[in-house]
Amino acid sequence: MTIHQFGLSFGVVNEYDVKVIGFYPRSEEKTRLVIPPHVDGYRVAEVGKKAFYECSRLRHVVLPPSVHSIGDEAFGLCSNLEDIVLPESIKHIGKGALEGSLKLKKVALPRWLDVLPEGLLYDSGVAEVSLPDNITEVPSGCFYDCRNLRSIILPASVAKVATDAFHYCTALSEVVAAETIESIEMFDGERKWQLKTTQRAPKYKVIEDGRVSYTDDYEDAVRGIGWTIAMAREGLNTRSFTCEIFDNATGELMHREEYRC
């Protein structure tokens, strides 16, 4: 079953959810895309595979907090895409979701994202990226050919960087990483070399419902805990849990909140 509203096509996933398939009609691409959280009583939960692939007119995208998944190449080769708002509700992003976004200069990835997809920003114009604290790996081609990227901070949770994750990032001169990542492989088409990382320990350890992450931003950690508890209440969570922030150097408890069902 397909629903056409708001100049978009939606495919029914189940009795509660739909996914965005693309513009409707496809020939009438817009420059600004604001996806609604609900349509015909369904929750808009996903952006489908290649939903807006090669939509060259698209410049601005805002996704609602109902969306939890973005499919492979959903915004791939959107060569004029300048900005995209990704809600914290997103827990999955497919391969090459933003590849070829040549005018995209900055992106903040959702803090609940556990896995970075392969080729996420392949051949994009990104110069600044905010990575979530829970990822453990930077996969193959993730930032391949991002020639505007000058520096990047890898979360302390990252234990592995694929050999070609930063190939052809010819402007990259600084990578801040945990002590386990001493260097990353660079390649400019002619030679390979190892870029030594700037190592540091994060300031805070955060435990949210048993999930451990690390951050240097205390206020952001407090906001994240508030978001976790708010989402638990909205989802009628039937299990109580505790959220805590510790000074990573001393182990001192800095902040604590509890959710009681």
Buried (B, 14 or more C-beta within 10 A) or exposed (E): EEBEEBEBBBBBBEEEBBBBBBBBEEEEBBEEBEBEBEBEEBBBBBBBBBBBBBBEBBBBBEBBEBBBBBBBBBBBBBBBBBBBEBBBBBBBBBBBBBBBBBBBBEBBBBBBBEBBBBBBBBBBBBBEBEBBBBBEBBBBBBBBBBBBBEBBBBBBBBBEBBEBBBBBBBEBEEBBBBEEBEEBBBBEEEEEEEBEBEEEEBBBBBBBBEBEBBBBEBEBBBEBBEBBBEBBEEEEBEEEBBBBBBEBEEEEEBBEBEBEE
